[in-house]
Amino acid sequence: MMEVDARGFSCPIPVVKTKEAIDNNPSAPLSVLVESEVSRENVSRLARSRGYSVKVERIEDGFRLLLSPSSK
């Protein structure tokens, strides 16, 4: 599973990094680390718009978003 560590960045950087990872690995699951609720919501919105399911885990310094491409 590929991991994008976007902690320490404010939006839109976490969204841009996630979009790049999705575009480069469209069928692979992805883990995205973010610090803020705003970044969590924005990355989740992007992932869902691209057909990914999103599972959010609270971690010590923010959130881990587990993005899984839908099977077609």
C-alpha angles and dihedrals in degrees: 000000000000117000128210113197106200096160112133093032127101124214135316091032096068089050092048092049091048093047090051091051092048092048092049095044107025098168099039127097114245137205116208123190117204134165106210135059089231091057090045091054095044095048090046091051092051092048094049091048087056093051099260125138113229128214116184123207123187111230131183096269102028135307139327113211116200109204119194123184113234115250112243 
